[in-house]
Amino acid sequence: MRAMILAAGRGERMRPLTDHVPKPLLQVAGKPLIVWHIERLVTAGITEIVVNLCWLGEQIEQTLGDGARYGARISYSPEPQALETAGGIAQALPHFEGQPFLVVNGDVWCDWNPADAAQRVASLATDTLAWLMLVDNPAQHPEGDFQLQDSGLVSDAGTQDGAVTLTFSGIGIYRPALFHEIAEHQPAPLAPLLRKAMAAGKVIGSHYQGQWTDVGTPQRLMQLDTAMR
């Protein structure tokens, strides 16, 4: 199984920290955020990793190299302009050779074990396009994103009576078919694709209750750094 780490974003909410350093290279407990992801993936046996690049991407490539020092093989998907989440994934699809793949946002921290991903892929129905890891709604996002039904299906928030509304963690497994309608080299957000697939009953999810942080502001970065130290 292969994985992709999303690392192309500008990190506007993290300014001025990201004016000269890309967000995935901001450090937590003495280690860049993206290295935490790589090491956890490698420990889980996922060593083929794709990283998309845009804002200050050369710094990321210079820092990580080919991934050998981490026991990984890292490939890069550079974007001349930021393609947003779905556009960036769509551009990187050739790396996955038509197989389901794991995607992790470069600006989150989570203690989830990616070894679980292989089991998730094995249990995907042939017409299921995505599995999403959902978490409890953080203080900065109390309304959540999607609803998780008892059946495991995920739906748009507010569409299913009695279903719990949770926040998308930025960690998911996708089939390439989810992205086939994305125009080449065109920016595209992920949420509309997911909502369309949810309406067709083709997205499943799980509620993860371990440690997860959206490292989206300097304050949350500092809080995570303090906790990890």
MDAnalysis code that builds the backbone (N, CA, C; Angstrom):
import MDAnalysis as mda
import numpy as np

u = mda.Universe.empty(687, n_residues=229, atom_resindex=np.repeat(np.arange(229), 3), trajectory=True)
u.add_TopologyAttr("name", ["N", "CA", "C"] * 229)
u.add_TopologyAttr("resid", np.arange(1, 230))
u.add_TopologyAttr("resname", ["MET", "ARG", "ALA", "MET", "ILE", "LEU", "ALA", "ALA", "GLY", "ARG", "GLY", "GLU", "ARG", "MET", "ARG", "PRO", "LEU", "THR", "ASP", "HIS", "VAL", "PRO", "LYS", "PRO", "LEU", "LEU", "GLN", "VAL", "ALA", "GLY", "LYS", "PRO", "LEU", "ILE", "VAL", "TRP", "HIS", "ILE", "GLU", "ARG", "LEU", "VAL", "THR", "ALA", "GLY", "ILE", "THR", "GLU", "ILE", "VAL", "VAL", "ASN", "LEU", "CYS", "TRP", "LEU", "GLY", "GLU", "GLN", "ILE", "GLU", "GLN", "THR", "LEU", "GLY", "ASP", "GLY", "ALA", "ARG", "TYR", "GLY", "ALA", "ARG", "ILE", "SER", "TYR", "SER", "PRO", "GLU", "PRO", "GLN", "ALA", "LEU", "GLU", "THR", "ALA", "GLY", "GLY", "ILE", "ALA", "GLN", "ALA", "LEU", "PRO", "HIS", "PHE", "GLU", "GLY", "GLN", "PRO", "PHE", "LEU", "VAL", "VAL", "ASN", "GLY", "ASP", "VAL", "TRP", "CYS", "ASP", "TRP", "ASN", "PRO", "ALA", "ASP", "ALA", "ALA", "GLN", "ARG", "VAL", "ALA", "SER", "LEU", "ALA", "THR", "ASP", "THR", "LEU", "ALA", "TRP", "LEU", "MET", "LEU", "VAL", "ASP", "ASN", "PRO", "ALA", "GLN", "HIS", "PRO", "GLU", "GLY", "ASP", "PHE", "GLN", "LEU", "GLN", "ASP", "SER", "GLY", "LEU", "VAL", "SER", "ASP", "ALA", "GLY", "THR", "GLN", "ASP", "GLY", "ALA", "VAL", "THR", "LEU", "THR", "PHE", "SER", "GLY", "ILE", "GLY", "ILE", "TYR", "ARG", "PRO", "ALA", "LEU", "PHE", "HIS", "GLU", "ILE", "ALA", "GLU", "HIS", "GLN", "PRO", "ALA", "PRO", "LEU", "ALA", "PRO", "LEU", "LEU", "ARG", "LYS", "ALA", "MET", "ALA", "ALA", "GLY", "LYS", "VAL", "ILE", "GLY", "SER", "HIS", "TYR", "GLN", "GLY", "GLN", "TRP", "THR", "ASP", "VAL", "GLY", "THR", "PRO", "GLN", "ARG", "LEU", "MET", "GLN", "LEU", "ASP", "THR", "ALA", "MET", "ARG"])
u.atoms.positions = np.array([
    [0.847, -1.196, 0.000],
    [0.000, 0.000, 0.000],
    [0.880, 1.244, 0.000],
    [0.418, 2.285, -0.693],
    [1.160, 3.534, -0.771],
    [0.389, 4.646, -0.067],
    [1.118, 5.682, 0.309],
    [0.514, 6.791, 1.035],
    [0.930, 8.103, 0.409],
    [0.116, 9.121, 0.657],
    [0.419, 10.478, 0.216],
    [0.300, 11.412, 1.404],
    [1.281, 12.305, 1.546],
    [1.227, 13.346, 2.565],
    [1.002, 14.678, 1.853],
    [-0.045, 15.383, 2.236],
    [-0.383, 16.659, 1.613],
    [0.465, 17.760, 2.240],
    [1.311, 18.391, 1.427],
    [2.280, 19.340, 1.970],
    [2.423, 20.589, 1.111],
    [1.425, 20.889, 0.284],
    [1.560, 21.977, -0.685],
    [0.997, 23.306, -0.215],
    [0.241, 23.311, 0.878],
    [-0.490, 24.510, 1.281],
    [0.380, 25.659, 1.732],
    [-0.176, 26.854, 1.649],
    [0.534, 28.081, 2.020],
    [0.600, 28.258, 3.531],
    [-0.381, 27.762, 4.267],
    [-0.373, 27.912, 5.717],
    [-0.660, 29.334, 6.158],
    [-1.705, 29.938, 5.586],
    [-2.015, 31.330, 5.892],
    [-2.255, 31.564, 7.385],
    [-2.958, 30.644, 8.026],
    [-3.275, 30.845, 9.444],
    [-2.045, 30.714, 10.341],
    [-0.967, 30.156, 9.802],
    [0.251, 29.984, 10.586],
    [1.236, 31.137, 10.405],
    [0.886, 32.112, 9.575],
    [1.786, 33.245, 9.398],
    [1.942, 34.009, 10.718],
    [3.132, 34.545, 11.010],
    [4.288, 34.675, 10.104],
    [5.226, 33.474, 10.088],
    [4.893, 32.413, 10.847],
    [5.800, 31.262, 10.916],
    [6.048, 30.651, 9.548],
    [5.030, 30.713, 8.674],
    [5.153, 30.064, 7.369],
    [5.573, 31.019, 6.259],
    [5.979, 32.218, 6.607],
    [6.447, 33.137, 5.571],
    [7.746, 32.643, 4.937],
    [8.557, 31.954, 5.731],
    [9.855, 31.504, 5.236],
    [10.101, 30.011, 5.452],
    [9.170, 29.340, 6.109],
    [9.284, 27.897, 6.349],
    [7.944, 27.262, 5.986],
    [7.919, 26.234, 5.139],
    [6.640, 25.578, 4.834],
    [6.070, 24.902, 6.076],
    [4.761, 24.909, 6.183],
    [4.108, 24.404, 7.390],
    [4.529, 22.978, 7.766],
    [4.695, 22.046, 6.820],
    [5.087, 20.682, 7.214],
    [6.462, 20.594, 7.864],
    [7.277, 21.633, 7.727],
    [8.601, 21.619, 8.356],
    [8.620, 22.320, 9.710],
    [7.496, 22.892, 10.141],
    [7.433, 23.427, 11.495],
    [7.620, 22.286, 12.482],
    [8.331, 22.575, 13.555],
    [8.760, 21.493, 14.439],
    [7.849, 21.321, 15.647],
    [7.688, 20.058, 16.005],
    [7.000, 19.653, 17.227],
    [7.944, 18.744, 17.996],
    [8.291, 19.146, 19.190],
    [9.225, 18.368, 20.015],
    [10.518, 18.058, 19.267],
    [11.019, 19.068, 18.561],
    [12.307, 18.933, 17.902],
    [12.298, 18.178, 16.591],
    [11.116, 17.930, 16.039],
    [11.020, 17.147, 14.804],
    [9.979, 17.786, 13.889],
    [10.264, 17.956, 12.579],
    [9.261, 18.514, 11.677],
    [7.977, 17.687, 11.667],
    [6.853, 18.386, 11.537],
    [5.566, 17.689, 11.506],
    [5.550, 16.551, 10.495],
    [6.080, 16.810, 9.299],
    [6.008, 15.800, 8.245],
    [6.848, 14.583, 8.579],
    [7.909, 14.745, 9.348],
    [8.743, 13.605, 9.728],
    [7.998, 12.698, 10.704],
    [7.186, 13.271, 11.582],
    [6.349, 12.435, 12.444],
    [5.488, 11.496, 11.594],
    [4.896, 12.029, 10.527],
    [4.064, 11.205, 9.643],
    [4.901, 10.113, 8.963],
    [6.026, 10.502, 8.414],
    [6.852, 9.536, 7.676],
    [7.293, 8.403, 8.589],
    [7.758, 8.728, 9.764],
    [8.234, 7.688, 10.682],
    [7.105, 6.758, 11.104],
    [5.929, 7.319, 11.318],
    [4.796, 6.467, 11.706],
    [4.373, 5.556, 10.548],
    [4.385, 6.086, 9.326],
    [4.057, 5.262, 8.163],
    [5.060, 4.129, 7.979],
    [6.330, 4.440, 8.082],
    [7.364, 3.422, 7.895],
    [7.259, 2.346, 8.969],
    [7.032, 2.741, 10.204],
    [6.865, 1.767, 11.286],
    [5.696, 0.825, 10.998],
    [4.679, 1.347, 10.318],
    [3.507, 0.537, 9.961],
    [3.735, -0.295, 8.700],
    [4.906, -0.174, 8.088],
    [5.198, -0.951, 6.886],
    [4.830, -0.272, 5.593],
    [4.441, 1.009, 5.655],
    [4.103, 1.775, 4.449],
    [5.307, 2.640, 4.107],
    [6.074, 2.206, 3.126],
    [7.343, 2.876, 2.828],
    [7.334, 3.645, 1.514],
    [6.327, 3.417, 0.669],
    [6.205, 4.150, -0.594],
    [5.314, 5.364, -0.348],
    [5.922, 6.544, -0.354],
    [5.226, 7.759, 0.062],
    [5.363, 8.837, -1.013],
    [4.253, 9.481, -1.322],
    [4.233, 10.608, -2.261],
    [3.968, 11.881, -1.458],
    [4.715, 12.929, -1.755],
    [4.526, 14.227, -1.098],
    [4.273, 15.271, -2.179],
    [3.144, 15.990, -2.074],
    [2.934, 17.069, -3.050],
    [3.562, 18.358, -2.525],
    [4.019, 19.191, -3.434],
    [4.789, 20.379, -3.083],
    [4.265, 21.598, -3.823],
    [4.285, 22.734, -3.153],
    [4.042, 24.010, -3.827],
    [4.769, 25.105, -3.059],
    [4.133, 25.669, -2.029],
    [4.747, 26.765, -1.294],
    [6.043, 26.322, -0.611],
    [7.168, 26.925, -1.000],
    [8.483, 26.606, -0.437],
    [8.771, 25.108, -0.499],
    [8.257, 24.477, -1.534],
    [8.402, 23.028, -1.654],
    [9.827, 22.558, -1.745],
    [10.719, 23.392, -2.280],
    [12.119, 22.980, -2.397],
    [12.734, 22.727, -1.027],
    [12.253, 23.435, 0.001],
    [12.766, 23.192, 1.347],
    [12.373, 21.807, 1.843],
    [11.155, 21.406, 1.525],
    [10.696, 20.080, 1.939],
    [11.515, 18.999, 1.243],
    [11.703, 19.148, -0.056],
    [12.470, 18.145, -0.800],
    [13.918, 18.101, -0.324],
    [14.511, 19.245, -0.043],
    [15.885, 19.264, 0.452],
    [15.996, 18.600, 1.819],
    [14.991, 18.772, 2.653],
    [15.014, 18.193, 4.000],
    [14.821, 16.684, 3.971],
    [13.876, 16.212, 3.166],
    [13.518, 14.793, 3.178],
    [14.347, 13.954, 2.212],
    [14.803, 14.570, 1.124],
    [15.545, 13.816, 0.109],
    [14.707, 12.690, -0.453],
    [15.357, 11.559, -0.688],
    [14.635, 10.406, -1.250],
    [13.972, 9.552, -0.180],
    [14.101, 9.968, 1.069],
    [13.462, 9.246, 2.168],
    [14.283, 8.125, 2.758],
    [15.454, 7.846, 2.196],
    [16.243, 6.686, 2.629],
    [16.602, 6.755, 4.111],
    [16.863, 7.951, 4.606],
    [17.269, 8.067, 6.018],
    [16.154, 7.646, 6.964],
    [14.916, 7.633, 6.453],
    [13.777, 7.228, 7.277],
    [13.317, 5.806, 6.971],
    [13.984, 5.162, 6.028],
    [13.547, 3.835, 5.604],
    [12.405, 3.883, 4.611],
    [12.209, 5.039, 3.966],
    [11.106, 5.219, 3.018],
    [11.652, 5.479, 1.620],
    [10.755, 5.404, 0.656],
    [11.051, 5.847, -0.707],
    [10.053, 6.946, -1.024],
    [10.555, 8.191, -1.043],
    [9.686, 9.339, -1.213],
    [9.738, 9.830, -2.653],
    [8.556, 9.999, -3.235],
    [8.402, 10.626, -4.548],
    [7.696, 11.959, -4.354],
    [7.901, 12.868, -5.297],
    [7.329, 14.201, -5.156],
    [6.389, 14.505, -6.318],
    [5.337, 15.263, -5.991],
    [4.377, 15.708, -6.991],
    [4.309, 17.228, -6.915],
    [5.197, 17.923, -7.632],
    [5.229, 19.391, -7.552],
    [4.047, 20.025, -8.273],
    [3.546, 21.109, -7.703],
    [2.426, 21.843, -8.271],
    [2.870, 23.273, -8.565],
    [2.888, 23.691, -9.827],
    [3.271, 25.077, -10.150],
    [2.379, 26.095, -9.465],
    [1.106, 25.749, -9.300],
    [0.174, 26.525, -8.490],
    [-0.529, 25.541, -7.560],
    [-0.919, 26.015, -6.383],
    [-1.588, 25.128, -5.433],
    [-2.893, 24.602, -6.029],
    [-3.049, 23.286, -6.028],
    [-4.197, 22.651, -6.672],
    [-5.299, 22.277, -5.693],
    [-5.180, 22.694, -4.429],
    [-6.109, 22.293, -3.374],
    [-6.037, 20.778, -3.184],
    [-6.827, 20.286, -2.260],
    [-6.655, 18.889, -1.856],
    [-6.967, 17.906, -2.980],
    [-8.159, 17.991, -3.570],
    [-8.530, 17.026, -4.606],
    [-7.685, 17.186, -5.855],
    [-7.395, 18.434, -6.239],
    [-6.565, 18.657, -7.414],
    [-5.170, 18.106, -7.238],
    [-4.612, 18.280, -6.044],
    [-3.290, 17.745, -5.777],
    [-3.260, 16.236, -5.780],
    [-4.284, 15.616, -5.190],
    [-4.355, 14.153, -5.197],
    [-4.527, 13.637, -6.623],
    [-5.401, 14.284, -7.389],
    [-5.643, 13.851, -8.764],
    [-4.358, 13.880, -9.587],
    [-3.547, 14.923, -9.406],
    [-2.297, 14.996, -10.148],
    [-1.348, 13.855, -9.784],
    [-1.413, 13.406, -8.541],
    [-0.504, 12.359, -8.064],
    [-1.004, 10.942, -8.345],
    [-2.181, 10.778, -8.932],
    [-2.765, 9.440, -9.117],
    [-1.842, 8.440, -9.816],
    [-1.033, 8.829, -10.807],
    [-0.171, 7.823, -11.451],
    [0.751, 7.091, -10.481],
    [1.069, 7.711, -9.352],
    [1.948, 7.062, -8.372],
    [1.278, 5.841, -7.734],
    [-0.048, 5.771, -7.778],
    [-0.757, 4.735, -7.037],
    [-1.180, 3.548, -7.891],
    [-0.918, 3.616, -9.178],
    [-1.109, 2.470, -10.088],
    [-2.492, 1.850, -9.968],
    [-3.506, 2.699, -9.802],
    [-4.883, 2.217, -9.806],
    [-5.353, 1.577, -8.518],
    [-4.517, 1.585, -7.481],
    [-4.873, 0.927, -6.227],
    [-5.332, 1.937, -5.169],
    [-6.140, 1.505, -4.191],
    [-6.506, 2.404, -3.090],
    [-5.259, 2.875, -2.355],
    [-5.317, 4.081, -1.810],
    [-4.136, 4.648, -1.173],
    [-4.556, 5.484, 0.028],
    [-3.628, 5.651, 0.938],
    [-3.845, 6.430, 2.154],
    [-3.376, 7.862, 1.941],
    [-4.135, 8.830, 2.434],
    [-3.747, 10.235, 2.378],
    [-3.781, 10.808, 3.789],
    [-2.729, 11.566, 4.126],
    [-2.627, 12.200, 5.436],
    [-2.342, 13.683, 5.235],
    [-3.120, 14.536, 5.860],
    [-2.822, 15.968, 5.830],
    [-1.499, 16.227, 6.548],
    [-0.654, 17.041, 5.924],
    [0.634, 17.316, 6.529],
    [0.567, 18.208, 7.746],
    [-0.585, 18.846, 8.000],
    [-0.680, 19.789, 9.105],
    [-1.544, 19.271, 10.257],
    [-1.610, 17.949, 10.415],
    [-2.246, 17.373, 11.593],
    [-1.216, 16.511, 12.324],
    [-1.490, 16.261, 13.578],
    [-0.698, 15.297, 14.347],
    [-1.664, 14.302, 14.945],
    [-1.339, 13.018, 14.825],
    [-2.265, 11.980, 15.292],
    [-1.479, 10.739, 15.698],
    [-1.941, 10.062, 16.754],
    [-1.261, 8.841, 17.191],
    [-1.890, 7.574, 16.593],
    [-2.782, 7.743, 15.612],
    [-3.362, 6.589, 14.910],
    [-2.260, 5.759, 14.260],
    [-2.436, 4.437, 14.295],
    [-1.463, 3.524, 13.699],
    [-1.840, 3.250, 12.243],
    [-1.043, 3.714, 11.279],
    [-1.383, 3.502, 9.871],
    [-1.393, 2.036, 9.447],
    [-0.888, 1.136, 10.299],
    [-0.980, -0.292, 9.968],
    [-2.437, -0.718, 9.825],
    [-3.339, 0.030, 10.426],
    [-4.774, -0.233, 10.321],
    [-5.285, -0.038, 8.901],
    [-4.526, 0.734, 8.096],
    [-4.997, 1.080, 6.753],
    [-5.136, -0.146, 5.858],
    [-4.206, -1.087, 5.964],
    [-4.272, -2.282, 5.117],
    [-5.540, -3.071, 5.384],
    [-5.920, -3.177, 6.657],
    [-7.162, -3.880, 6.997],
    [-8.367, -3.122, 6.459],
    [-8.318, -1.805, 6.517],
    [-9.424, -1.002, 5.990],
    [-9.587, -1.227, 4.489],
    [-8.470, -1.247, 3.768],
    [-8.528, -1.461, 2.315],
    [-9.111, -2.832, 2.003],
    [-8.685, -3.831, 2.756],
    [-9.158, -5.192, 2.502],
    [-10.662, -5.326, 2.709],
    [-11.217, -4.478, 3.575],
    [-12.646, -4.588, 3.873],
    [-13.510, -3.653, 3.038],
    [-12.887, -2.838, 2.167],
    [-13.666, -1.924, 1.337],
    [-14.510, -2.702, 0.329],
    [-15.779, -2.382, 0.256],
    [-16.606, -2.936, -0.811],
    [-16.123, -2.389, -2.149],
    [-16.384, -3.134, -3.208],
    [-15.844, -2.745, -4.513],
    [-16.366, -1.397, -4.987],
    [-17.561, -0.990, -4.522],
    [-18.108, 0.289, -4.967],
    [-17.888, 1.410, -3.949],
    [-17.180, 1.123, -2.869],
    [-16.874, 2.160, -1.883],
    [-15.686, 2.987, -2.372],
    [-15.850, 4.305, -2.371],
    [-14.819, 5.177, -2.918],
    [-13.898, 5.762, -1.859],
    [-14.342, 5.775, -0.591],
    [-13.514, 6.403, 0.433],
    [-13.839, 5.865, 1.815],
    [-12.796, 5.821, 2.643],
    [-12.932, 5.605, 4.091],
    [-12.328, 6.822, 4.770],
    [-13.074, 7.419, 5.709],
    [-12.624, 8.614, 6.405],
    [-12.443, 8.338, 7.884],
    [-11.358, 8.830, 8.437],
    [-11.176, 8.793, 9.878],
    [-11.762, 10.067, 10.460],
    [-12.774, 9.906, 11.304],
    [-13.478, 11.032, 11.916],
    [-13.105, 11.113, 13.390],
    [-13.080, 12.327, 13.912],
    [-12.682, 12.541, 15.302],
    [-13.701, 13.443, 15.993],
    [-13.602, 13.505, 17.312],
    [-14.468, 14.413, 18.064],
    [-14.234, 15.851, 17.607],
    [-15.280, 16.638, 17.647],
    [-15.177, 18.018, 17.180],
    [-14.294, 18.842, 18.127],
    [-13.234, 19.445, 17.592],
    [-12.377, 20.282, 18.443],
    [-13.052, 21.609, 18.768],
    [-12.482, 22.324, 19.728],
    [-13.083, 23.582, 20.185],
    [-13.230, 24.592, 19.056],
    [-12.263, 24.575, 18.120],
    [-12.322, 25.561, 17.028],
    [-13.255, 25.153, 15.901],
    [-13.841, 23.958, 15.989],
    [-14.729, 23.492, 14.923],
    [-15.877, 22.684, 15.543],
    [-16.683, 23.300, 16.406],
    [-17.673, 22.549, 17.185],
    [-18.805, 21.963, 16.367],
    [-19.052, 22.512, 15.168],
    [-20.175, 22.016, 14.367],
    [-19.842, 20.746, 13.596],
    [-18.565, 20.396, 13.509],
    [-18.179, 19.178, 12.809],
    [-18.329, 19.273, 11.299],
    [-18.122, 18.141, 10.626],
    [-18.148, 18.095, 9.163],
    [-19.187, 17.124, 8.617],
    [-19.155, 15.883, 9.101],
    [-19.969, 14.815, 8.533],
    [-20.609, 13.994, 9.645],
    [-21.616, 13.234, 9.250],
    [-22.302, 12.365, 10.201],
    [-21.910, 10.914, 9.970],
    [-21.677, 10.196, 11.057],
    [-21.348, 8.776, 10.998],
    [-22.574, 7.982, 11.442],
    [-23.082, 7.159, 10.532],
    [-24.253, 6.346, 10.828],
    [-23.837, 5.037, 11.501],
    [-24.782, 4.383, 12.155],
    [-24.497, 3.111, 12.817],
    [-23.983, 2.071, 11.830],
    [-24.397, 2.176, 10.578],
    [-23.981, 1.228, 9.551],
    [-22.525, 1.421, 9.127],
    [-21.934, 2.553, 9.527],
    [-20.581, 2.873, 9.083],
    [-20.547, 3.813, 7.906],
    [-21.704, 4.051, 7.275],
    [-21.756, 5.015, 6.186],
    [-21.584, 6.431, 6.732],
    [-20.980, 7.292, 5.921],
    [-20.798, 8.690, 6.280],
    [-21.713, 9.531, 5.397],
    [-22.359, 10.518, 6.000],
    [-23.255, 11.402, 5.255],
    [-22.928, 12.852, 5.580],
    [-23.450, 13.744, 4.773],
    [-23.246, 15.168, 5.020],
    [-23.916, 15.558, 6.336],
    [-23.363, 16.544, 7.006],
    [-23.892, 16.956, 8.301],
    [-25.352, 17.376, 8.185],
    [-26.170, 16.900, 9.113],
    [-27.563, 17.293, 9.176],
    [-28.510, 16.505, 8.296],
    [-28.021, 15.460, 7.633],
    [-28.881, 14.726, 6.706],
    [-29.479, 13.459, 7.293],
    [-28.940, 12.977, 8.419],
    [-29.426, 11.734, 9.005],
    [-29.820, 11.963, 10.455],
    [-31.104, 11.732, 10.782],
    [-31.572, 11.889, 12.157],
    [-30.855, 10.905, 13.077],
    [-30.359, 11.428, 14.195],
    [-29.765, 10.565, 15.200],
    [-28.312, 10.209, 14.967],
    [-27.762, 10.530, 13.813],
    [-26.362, 10.211, 13.548],
    [-25.463, 11.257, 14.199],
    [-24.332, 10.817, 14.729],
    [-23.418, 11.728, 15.406],
    [-22.613, 12.523, 14.373],
    [-22.469, 13.822, 14.620],
    [-21.690, 14.676, 13.727],
    [-20.268, 14.796, 14.258],
    [-19.308, 14.509, 13.396],
    [-17.895, 14.476, 13.765],
    [-17.077, 15.309, 12.784],
    [-15.812, 15.462, 13.093],
    [-14.895, 16.242, 12.266],
    [-14.003, 15.316, 11.454],
    [-13.818, 15.645, 10.197],
    [-12.903, 14.881, 9.345],
    [-11.474, 15.174, 9.785],
    [-10.713, 14.146, 10.027],
    [-9.369, 14.268, 10.594],
    [-8.312, 14.694, 9.586],
    [-8.629, 14.615, 8.297],
    [-7.604, 14.821, 7.279],
    [-6.855, 13.549, 6.951],
    [-7.343, 12.414, 7.451],
    [-6.752, 11.109, 7.171],
    [-7.821, 10.248, 6.512],
    [-7.517, 9.711, 5.338],
    [-8.505, 8.910, 4.621],
    [-7.865, 7.961, 3.637],
    [-8.654, 7.000, 3.216],
    [-8.244, 6.048, 2.175],
    [-9.185, 6.242, 0.999],
    [-8.616, 6.318, -0.201],
    [-9.411, 6.638, -1.379],
    [-9.123, 5.676, -2.518],
    [-10.163, 5.442, -3.299],
    [-9.976, 4.781, -4.589],
    [-9.723, 5.850, -5.649],
    [-8.860, 5.579, -6.622],
    [-8.593, 6.578, -7.665],
    [-9.847, 7.063, -8.373],
    [-10.868, 6.209, -8.478],
    [-12.086, 6.589, -9.201],
    [-12.758, 7.812, -8.602],
    [-12.519, 8.089, -7.317],
    [-13.129, 9.267, -6.699],
    [-12.699, 10.550, -7.394],
    [-11.516, 10.542, -8.006],
    [-10.919, 11.763, -8.542],
    [-10.944, 11.843, -10.066],
    [-11.588, 10.892, -10.715],
    [-11.505, 10.844, -12.170],
    [-12.187, 12.016, -12.870],
    [-13.080, 12.710, -12.196],
    [-13.747, 13.835, -12.850],
    [-12.965, 15.141, -12.700],
    [-11.854, 15.120, -12.003],
    [-11.063, 16.333, -11.797],
    [-10.267, 16.641, -13.060],
    [-10.400, 17.863, -13.552],
    [-9.645, 18.277, -14.733],
    [-8.159, 18.351, -14.403],
    [-7.342, 17.962, -15.353],
    [-5.902, 17.916, -15.134],
    [-5.346, 19.308, -14.825],
    [-4.531, 19.358, -13.774],
    [-3.822, 20.576, -13.371],
    [-4.757, 21.710, -12.966],
    [-5.984, 21.385, -12.552],
    [-6.929, 22.401, -12.118],
    [-7.182, 22.288, -10.609],
    [-7.175, 23.416, -9.893],
    [-7.479, 23.360, -8.459],
    [-8.874, 22.800, -8.213],
    [-8.986, 21.979, -7.178],
    [-10.282, 21.392, -6.836],
    [-10.285, 20.996, -5.362],
    [-11.331, 21.385, -4.626],
    [-11.441, 20.985, -3.221],
    [-11.935, 19.551, -3.100],
    [-11.689, 18.946, -1.948],
    [-12.077, 17.560, -1.727],
    [-13.527, 17.415, -1.271],
    [-14.010, 18.343, -0.455],
    [-15.332, 18.175, 0.163],
    [-16.460, 17.927, -0.836],
    [-16.548, 18.671, -1.953],
    [-17.641, 18.386, -2.889],
    [-17.597, 16.969, -3.457],
    [-16.406, 16.444, -3.710],
    [-16.309, 15.066, -4.202],
    [-16.816, 14.083, -3.160],
    [-16.419, 14.317, -1.910],
    [-16.862, 13.421, -0.850],
    [-18.374, 13.481, -0.666],
    [-18.934, 14.677, -0.704],
    [-20.384, 14.806, -0.509],
    [-21.163, 14.122, -1.634],
    [-20.656, 14.230, -2.847],
    [-21.312, 13.554, -3.972],
    [-21.264, 12.044, -3.771],
    [-20.113, 11.533, -3.344],
    [-19.984, 10.093, -3.108],
    [-20.819, 9.650, -1.914],
    [-20.923, 10.501, -0.893],
    [-21.767, 10.180, 0.266],
    [-23.224, 10.043, -0.146],
    [-23.683, 10.939, -1.013],
    [-25.074, 10.887, -1.460],
    [-25.386, 9.581, -2.176],
    [-24.352, 8.973, -2.757],
    [-24.513, 7.691, -3.445],
    [-24.222, 6.506, -2.529],
    [-23.964, 6.774, -1.247],
    [-23.694, 5.697, -0.292],
    [-22.353, 5.030, -0.496],
    [-21.362, 5.795, -0.942],
    [-20.064, 5.202, -1.288],
    [-18.915, 5.685, -0.403],
    [-19.255, 6.243, 0.757],
    [-18.222, 6.669, 1.703],
    [-18.517, 6.052, 3.065],
    [-17.516, 5.416, 3.642],
    [-17.641, 4.856, 4.981],
    [-16.633, 5.548, 5.894],
    [-16.770, 5.328, 7.194],
    [-15.858, 5.990, 8.120],
    [-15.801, 5.290, 9.450],
    [-14.884, 5.774, 10.286],
    [-14.716, 5.265, 11.639],
    [-14.481, 6.441, 12.573],
    [-14.895, 6.274, 13.812],
    [-14.708, 7.301, 14.836],
    [-13.452, 6.965, 15.610],
    [-12.414, 7.786, 15.424],
    [-11.160, 7.569, 16.150],
    [-11.148, 8.455, 17.386],
    [-10.834, 7.866, 18.534],
    [-10.908, 8.602, 19.795],
    [-9.554, 8.741, 20.475],
    [-8.485, 8.542, 19.710],
    [-7.150, 8.763, 20.252],
    [-6.749, 10.224, 20.144],
    [-5.453, 10.478, 20.191],
    [-4.959, 11.851, 20.149],
    [-4.889, 12.355, 18.707],
    [-5.436, 13.524, 18.499],
    [-5.431, 14.168, 17.175],
    [-5.430, 15.673, 17.372],
    [-4.609, 16.362, 16.601],
    [-4.545, 17.812, 16.669],
    [-4.458, 18.385, 15.264],
    [-5.311, 19.351, 14.977],
    [-5.196, 20.144, 13.753],
    [-4.233, 21.288, 14.074],
    [-3.006, 21.175, 13.551],
    [-1.977, 22.161, 13.894],
    [-2.133, 23.361, 12.955],
    [-3.211, 24.108, 13.146],
    [-3.565, 25.131, 12.174],
    [-3.179, 26.542, 12.534],
    [-2.763, 26.775, 13.780],
    [-2.397, 28.121, 14.210],
    [-1.129, 28.042, 15.056],
    [-0.411, 29.150, 15.185],
    [0.777, 29.141, 16.039],
    [0.468, 28.714, 17.474],
    [-0.695, 29.105, 17.997],
    [-1.050, 28.727, 19.360],
    [-1.194, 27.218, 19.492],
    [-1.874, 26.575, 18.523],
    [-2.056, 25.120, 18.617],
    [-0.730, 24.394, 18.400],
    [0.134, 24.962, 17.550],
    [1.465, 24.390, 17.385],
    [2.226, 24.429, 18.707],
    [2.181, 25.553, 19.397],
    [2.871, 25.697, 20.671],
    [2.303, 24.744, 21.721],
    [0.975, 24.611, 21.745],
    [0.352, 23.707, 22.706],
    [0.760, 22.260, 22.459],
    [0.788, 21.859, 21.185],
    [1.193, 20.496, 20.856],
    [2.658, 20.273, 21.207],
    [3.502, 21.236, 20.875],
    [4.918, 21.128, 21.188],
    [5.132, 20.963, 22.684],
    [4.435, 21.753, 23.470],
    [4.562, 21.657, 24.932],
    [4.115, 20.297, 25.433],
    [2.981, 19.822, 24.919],
    [2.469, 18.521, 25.357],
    [3.412, 17.382, 24.973],
    [3.971, 17.439, 23.757],
    [4.850, 16.366, 23.298],
    [6.175, 16.352, 24.059],
    [6.624, 17.514, 24.485],
    [7.863, 17.578, 25.244],
    [7.686, 17.111, 26.667],
])
